[in-house]
Amino acid sequence: EVRSDLEEQYLEPYGPFADYVMDLNVVYDDASGMLTVLLPVTKKTTSDVAVVYAQDVLGTIGEAVSTQNFYFTAPEENDVKVQVFPYDKEGDESAYLVNDTIKAGDVRAVEPLQ
């Protein structure tokens, strides 16, 4: 349900970041407790836009998770990794605009690489 909330908000043709968004994905690793947010963007995306976009997506994820009905007990704390990168550079971390891990319990802004 979280992914559908994200798609509805960011992949619609006239969303707030329509000029930058290519796709998005959220992956949870049970073993490590890491939530990874993958945000491929267009090549015209700047670091400033990438940070604002990542912050907005994290807020949407937080809101979506808080309103879901879970049938299991979610872990108390999770680290969140946020990666914003040109759509054709996934895996090439030297080209990433954002590659930031926010530790569980930390409250801070996403930081750009460039």
N, C-alpha and C positions, 0 to 999 in steps of 0.2 A: 504493500500500500504506500510505503514511503516513496518508492520509485515512481509510482503513478502520480503522486502529488508533485514530485519534482518535474516530471515530464509535462504535466499540465501547466505548471508555472513557467518553466524555462524553455520548453521545446515548442510551444505554441508560436505561430509565426510573428506575433506582435508582442512578445514578452519584453520585459525591461532590458534584456541583454541580447536581443534578437540579432544585432549586428556582430556578435562575438561567439555565441553558443553554437557548437557543432553537435555535441552529444553530451551525455553525462552517465555516470554509473556510480553506484555505491556498493561496496563489497565489505562484508563482515567476516573476519577470520575468527572462528570459535576458539581455536587453539591459543592464539595470542591475545584475543580480545581487542584487536585493532579494527577500527572502522576506517576504510579507505574511500575517499571521495575523489573520483577521477573526472576531471573537467576539461575535455579537449575543446579548444577554441580556434577561431580564425587567426590567420597570421597578422592581422592588423590590431590584435589585442595588445594593449600596453600592460606593463606591470601594475600600474595604478588601477586600471579597469579589472585586471585579474584579481586583485585583492578585494575590491568591492564586490565583485561577482562571487568569489569564494565565501566571503562573510555572509552574503545574502543567502547562498545555498545552505550554509551551515545553520543559519537561523531557520530556514524552511525545514530542514531535517529535524532540528530540535522541536519545532512546533508539531510536525507530523508525528514524530515518535511520542510526544507527550499526549497526543489525542488518540493513539491507537489502543485497541483492546488486545492485550497480550494474554495468551493462555499459558505462559511460562514466566518464571521469574528472571528478569533481565539482570545481567551482571551489574554490580554496583558502580563500577568505574570502567570506562573505556578510553583508550587513547584514540585520537582521530588524526589521520594523515590526510592532508588536502594537497592535491596535485593539479595544477593548471598548466596546460602545455599546448603548443600548436598541434592541431589534429594529426599531422603527419610525423610527429616527433615523440610519440608515446614510447617510453623506454629509454630515450636519450635525455637523461636528467640534466645534461649541460644546456639544453634548450628550454627547460622548464621556466615558467614565470613565477610559479609558486610550488614549493615542495616542502611543506611545513607540517611538523607533527606537534599537535597540542596534547600535552599530557593530561590524563584524567584529573579533574579538579582545577586545572588552570583556567583562568578567565583572562584572555588577552586577544588582541587582534591577530589575524593572519599576517604573516610577514612575507614580502616578495623576495625572490632571489636576486633579481636584477634591478 
